[in-house]
Amino acid sequence: MRMWRTFFATAFFCIGLYLLPSSAFAQTCNFTTTDMVFSGSLLTDTPLTSTATMTVNCSAITGLLWKVTVCPNIGAGSGGSDATSRFTDSGGPLSIRYQLYQDSNYQIVWGSFYSQQGLPPEITVVPAAIGAGASVSRTIYGRATVFRTATPGTHTSSFAGHTRFRYRAFDGFSCNVDRGTEAAVNFNVRFNLDKDCRITATDIDFGSRGLLNANFDQTGEIQVTCSSATPYSVALGPGNSSLGGAERQMTRGHAGIRYALYSDPTRTQPWGNIKNINTVSGTGTAEAQRLTVYARVPPQSTPPPGLYSDKIVVSVTY
């Protein structure tokens, strides 16, 4: 009897893929950010705006996943922040409230994964070819809305130690994860704010009179608004027909009525235009300050009937 044996041979082979850490696919990236500089008057009624530019440069990018995800986390800055604003270092009511945004409409806050300000934008760096380097720039938009109580001069907020820029090989995740190589970027937000004053005045109307045989008194008002801690001096010009000294003259043709302007209710301190002698001084508070002008027509010969007037230039020096 013949016996047949069948032999089977089996062999095994393995299929494997070793996944490198995502950072191994990207070469070094470095970052620069320009300072953001605001300029303008402290008394403007419109928000102050400015921009800065963030640039990322990545050296030759290699690997199967050759795109790089960048998460430029920008924290509160050295002045601190709350849920809606960042602050300059000035402190208290002198601080300027501002915010950094991702868009020119000032709607999307540029924040950080590590803070309460919201997330940063996700930036994808794509080279023209595998193995090539790449560079991408983004604009940071700044807007300040509360600054009138600040003093003139320079106010800053430093972001040294307040940035954590992370980058990694593209993995499909956004900037709401804490992944990648970390780099720091130093830049400043700076406000260069000018001292400023605004001034308005009301007319002085003596009304209708008959004989000018007694003192006729009236008042007017000047409103001065100067930036905080700004010294100022308000002067009243001589008018169109000054008689010298404290006396001025309202005219109608060749006829005139003498009058004078004073800075005190007793009408003993003439108000003129010689600084530190007969002007009125003060210090700005960023709010309107009301100054009363005390006017008097003294007894005098009564000129022909009609409308008599003068024009006074009010000026503020600061």
Secondary structure, DSSP 8 states (H G I E B T S, - for coil): ---------------------GGGGS--EEEEE--EEEEEETT-SS-EEEEEEEEEEE----SSS--EEEEEEE---TT-B-SS-EE-TT-GGG--EEEEESSTTS-SB---TTSTT-----EEE--SSTT--EEEEEEEEEEEEE-TTS-SEEEEEE-TTSEEEEEEE--S--TTS--SEEE----EEEEEEE--EEEEE--------S---S-EEEEEEEEEEE-TT-EEEEEE---TT--BTTEEEEEETTEEEEEEEESSTTS-SB--SSTTTTSEEEE--SSEEEEEEEEEE-S-----SS--B----EEEE-
